[in-house]
Each structure stands twice: as C-alpha cells, then as structure tokens.
Amino acid sequence: VQLQAYGGGLVQAGGSLRLSCAASGRAFSTYSMGWFRQAPGKEREFVAGISWVGKITYYADSVKGRFTASRDNAKNTAYLQMNSLKPEDTAVYYCAADRAIRPTMNRDEYDYWGQGTLVTVSS
C-alpha cells in the first residue's frame, strides 16, 4: 500500500482543515488507518485512528472533540477533519496503515506511511 497525505496548509487559530490520505494498491479496506503528527524537536505522536470499516475510532486526548477521523473505502481515502485548531496543533501530519482490524496508538505497529503534510496554525 502506498499512501499520500495532503490537505495541509496555513490556518488561523480557531480555523479548520481537512487532511486526506489517498491509498494505492489493493485491500485498503483491510487496513486500519492512523494519523500521527510530529512537531519540530518532538517525537511523532498518535493523533487519531480508524478501523477497517470506520466503526471504531481512537483519539489522542489533546484532539478529542476537535478532530474527526473518517474513511471512504470506495475511494481508498482516509480523512482527518480538524476543527478549532490551535497553534500547538502545528506539525507535520502523517497517515499510516496497519494490517489490523482495530487501530493502534503505537506507531511501531504501522506497516506503511505517507510522506506527511505540514499544518501550520497561526495565533
């Protein structure tokens, strides 16, 4: 599976962005998808995850209630809707795929990664 994340950009605090992760290859619907982010000087951290058919989602405490993960298996695409953005959300955002029914917060368990898309939130 090859992944390409896009949709990042510059937004003011309080604004919204929707990230997309397009997958190529077969069997996208048999991968859980995760979203991670990495700010300068920090480790890559889990943001959100979604199961094979989208019925199970997990979120980091820092984004609960503001971010929503979704997917469209017919389009081989996962999404991360980000609302009420804060300057501390500024980071490079990555999507990842894991051959497991449920998503995991452990980045080491993901098999495939996209190249990342930069989100910058100005105050």
N, C-alpha and C positions, 0 to 999 in steps of 0.2 A: 504494500500500500504506500503510495506517495501522497504526501499532504502538503497543501499550500494554504497558509493563513494570509488573510488580507482584510482590509477594512479599518486599519489603524489610522491615526491622524492626530491633529491638534484640536483640542476642545477646551472650552472654559469649564471651570468648576460648576457642577450642577447640570452639566450637559449630558448627552447620550451618544453612544456609538454602538454599532453592531459589527462584531467581528464574524467573519466567515472562515470556514476551513473546508476547502474542496479536496476530495479524495479521488485518486485514480486507482484503478486496479479493481480486483474482484472482492466481493464479500464485505463491502463496507458495513453492511447491517450486522455483521458478526463481530464487530469491534466496539468495545466501549470507547468513548472519546473523553479526553481530558483537556482542560485548559490550564496552563501554567503561565506564570509571569516572572520576569527577572528584572529587578531594578538595578541601577549601577551600584556596584560594590556589594550586592546582596546575592544570596543563593536563589536559585529558581524555586518558586513556591507554587503549591497547588492553589488553583482558583475555583475550578468547578469541574464536575464530571457528569457524564450521562451514559446510561446503559444502552444496550443494543437497540431497543425499540423506543427508548426515551421515557420509560415509565419510572425509572429511578434516577434521581439527581442528587448530587452532593455539592456542598458549597463550603468554602472557607468562611469562617466566622466574619472576617473582615468585609465580605461582599454579600452576605446573606441579606435578602430583601432588596438588593440593588441590582444584582446580576442574575440573568436567567440563561441557562443552557438549554438548547433545543437541537433537534436534528431533523433532516428530511432525507430518509434513506433512498427515496426515489431519485433524489438529486445528488446523492453521495456527498452531502454537505452537512456540516455541523455549524452551529451558530452560538455566539455569546452576546446576548443583549446586555449592555452596560448602561445603567441609568444612574442619575445622581452622582456623577463622577467626582472624585476628589483628587487633589494634587498627589496624594500618596498612592493613587492608582497608576501613576506614571511608571511605565515599564515596557519592556518588550514582551509581547504576549505570544505564546506558543500553543499550538494544538498538538495532541498526541493520540495515538491509537493503541489500544491494549486488547489482546485476544482473550477477553474475559467478559462474562455476562454483566457483572457489576463494575462500575468504575472504581478505581483506587486512587488514594491521595499520594501514593508512593511513586515518585517519578521513575524509580529504577525498574518498575514493572511494565512500563510502556515500551512497546516494540518499535514504534515508528513516530517520528517527529517532523513537524513542519518547520519552516525556516524562520518563523517569527515575524511579527508586525508590531511596529512601535506605536504606543499610545502615550500621548503627552497631554496632561491636564494642567492648564494654567490657572493660577489663583486670581 
